[in-house]
Amino acid sequence: MQKFMISEADFTNRTLSPDLIYQCVKVLRYKINDEFIVGLNNKNYLVVIRNITDKTLIYEIKEELNIDTELDVFVTIIQGYPKGDKFEDIIKHGTQLGAAAFVPCLMKRSQFKIDEKRMNNKIERFKKIAREASEQSFRNQIPDVLPFITLNKIDLYSFDLIFVCYEEEAKHNNIKGLKETIRCLPKGAKIAFIIGPEGGIDESEIIYLKQFNNIKFISLGKRILRTEIASLYALSTISYERELE
Amino acid sequence: MQKFMISEADFTNRTLSPDLIYQCVKVLRYKINDEFIVGLNNKNYLVVIRNITDKTLIYEIKEELNIDTELDVFVTIIQGYPKGDKFEDIIKHGTQLGAAAFVPCLMKRSQFKIDEKRMNNKIERFKKIAREASEQSFRNQIPDVLPFITLNKIDLYSFDLIFVCYEEEAKHNNIKGLKETIRCLPKGAKIAFIIGPEGGIDESEIIYLKQFNNIKFISLGKRILRTEIASLYALSTISYERELE
């Protein structure tokens, strides 16, 4: 069953945005009486199409659905901005795994040269990817994608706890800490993972981070993970520890 | 430090294969006295270059290194063969996360049409990807990539335990079992995850799998995961449960 995340206004009018109508008509080839799910404000409704033309679509609500797909803690991925399109994959995959927000962080070793206008376009594109991935994975919330920011501009004390994935720990087999801490997090806790770009977190950034007392350095297993995999590991373990039993 | 997985013969002759020599000379631009790591048979050696030309390279062993990067259980990913290049990403990422083997499984819902010759070429390519990912993540073992196979031809009793990731479980929030079982696996256990292609595992395949008493149906968290993410979730949780403390 297809799910669409929609706006309050479209919900009030029992319709969809023009691009979603296009998708229903041209891609999914919906007809009258076809059903889909709309999601807004953490709620989900099964709806049935009552009227559909090339440019308009009106549905009726059949029932509210009880779909619980959110992690019970808010996980922000502070990702050292990586090369190429990797950040798009990180959003796509991280959304499926329950992330609450993504921060494209311009770290020392991020190789990044684009102007402000293209940055804004990129953020719009990232937000669209987050919305589509949310729909596909039946998320109730669309993860937020924050603007590009340098590490020192992030308000790190806005998080209850921050895990810093520092690959030197992995190299020296110094493995500790993540597990017990995740288990004991209170429901609704705001946590973050800081993940370096290719080449890792710079030593000067590690020194900076060590000032904060809500920071915990962790390792993500015995192997060297590429930057685009680290957030997936982190989010999988949060789901595993807190959702499965 | 660069690591290369090499053959017994090249190790005996203190050299590398022609393609690795090319990489050392042309890509990495190594000179005499440069160092790298060679790996074979679960062992790792720091070596130093004693002689290098455009086509030849001779090194000397400096020391054996104690690098332990293997999971303590053998995890085989039986992956319903997915569309496009996704299987390559599954190998690349799964190798970083410690998989022991990958099986491209032609399941009911795999959309796959290539002839035998191209299949063999693909397996060669998959093996190369596994080797490179092993080197990058300092693995001691190169994961095996098995030939294309249908589900009913796999000897499922060759595994101690098989987890079947069945998305219907996730949809109905029926979450159970994975955690305790992973914790209790004996060291060296041979386990597998069976993951459906796009569209999931077919009901007839589920009926077939239910005959085996070494099979456990599991859910991978509360959200619908795309097929290319499921193995990453599975492997991350194995690492998390068994490697971190």
Contacts between the chains, C-beta under 8 A, distances in Angstrom:
chain1	res1	chain2	res2	distance
A	68	B	173	6.7
A	68	B	222	6.5
A	69	B	222	5.0
A	69	B	223	4.9
A	70	B	222	7.5
A	71	B	222	7.8
A	93	B	229	5.5
A	93	B	232	7.7
A	96	B	223	5.8
A	96	B	224	7.4
A	96	B	225	5.4
A	96	B	226	6.2
A	96	B	229	5.7
A	97	B	221	7.4
A	97	B	223	7.0
A	97	B	225	7.5
A	97	B	229	7.1
A	97	B	233	7.1
A	98	B	221	7.2
A	98	B	222	7.5
A	98	B	223	6.1
A	136	B	224	7.0
A	136	B	226	7.2
A	137	B	223	4.4
A	137	B	224	4.9
A	137	B	225	7.0
A	137	B	226	7.8
A	138	B	223	6.5
A	138	B	224	5.4
A	139	B	223	6.4
A	173	B	68	6.7
A	175	B	243	6.3
A	175	B	244	5.6
A	175	B	245	6.9
A	176	B	244	7.5
A	176	B	245	6.8
A	177	B	244	7.9
A	178	B	240	7.5
A	178	B	244	5.4
A	179	B	240	7.0
A	179	B	244	5.0
A	179	B	245	6.4
A	219	B	244	7.3
A	220	B	239	7.6
A	221	B	97	7.4
A	221	B	98	7.2
A	221	B	236	7.7
A	221	B	239	3.8
A	221	B	240	7.2
A	221	B	243	5.0
A	221	B	244	6.9
A	222	B	68	6.5
A	222	B	69	4.9
A	222	B	70	7.5
A	222	B	71	7.8
A	222	B	98	7.6
A	222	B	239	7.3
A	222	B	243	5.5
A	223	B	69	5.0
A	223	B	96	5.8
A	223	B	97	7.0
A	223	B	98	6.0
A	223	B	137	4.4
A	223	B	138	6.5
A	223	B	139	6.4
A	223	B	239	7.9
A	224	B	96	7.4
A	224	B	136	7.0
A	224	B	137	4.9
A	224	B	138	5.5
A	225	B	96	5.4
A	225	B	97	7.5
A	225	B	137	7.1
A	226	B	96	6.3
A	226	B	136	7.2
A	226	B	137	7.8
A	229	B	93	5.5
A	229	B	96	5.7
A	229	B	97	7.1
A	229	B	232	7.1
A	232	B	93	7.7
A	232	B	229	7.1
A	232	B	232	5.1
A	232	B	233	7.6
A	232	B	236	6.7
A	233	B	97	7.1
A	233	B	232	7.6
A	233	B	236	4.3
A	233	B	239	7.4
A	233	B	240	7.7
A	236	B	221	7.8
A	236	B	232	6.7
A	236	B	233	4.4
A	236	B	236	3.8
A	236	B	237	5.9
A	236	B	240	7.5
A	237	B	236	5.9
A	237	B	237	6.6
A	237	B	240	4.2
A	239	B	220	7.6
A	239	B	221	3.8
A	239	B	222	7.2
A	239	B	223	7.9
A	239	B	233	7.3
A	240	B	178	7.5
A	240	B	179	7.0
A	240	B	221	7.2
A	240	B	233	7.7
A	240	B	236	7.5
A	240	B	237	4.2
A	240	B	240	6.3
A	240	B	241	7.5
A	241	B	240	7.5
A	243	B	175	6.3
A	243	B	221	5.0
A	243	B	222	5.5
A	244	B	175	5.5
A	244	B	176	7.5
A	244	B	177	7.9
A	244	B	178	5.4
A	244	B	179	5.0
A	244	B	219	7.3
A	244	B	221	6.9
A	245	B	175	7.2
A	245	B	176	7.2
A	245	B	179	6.1
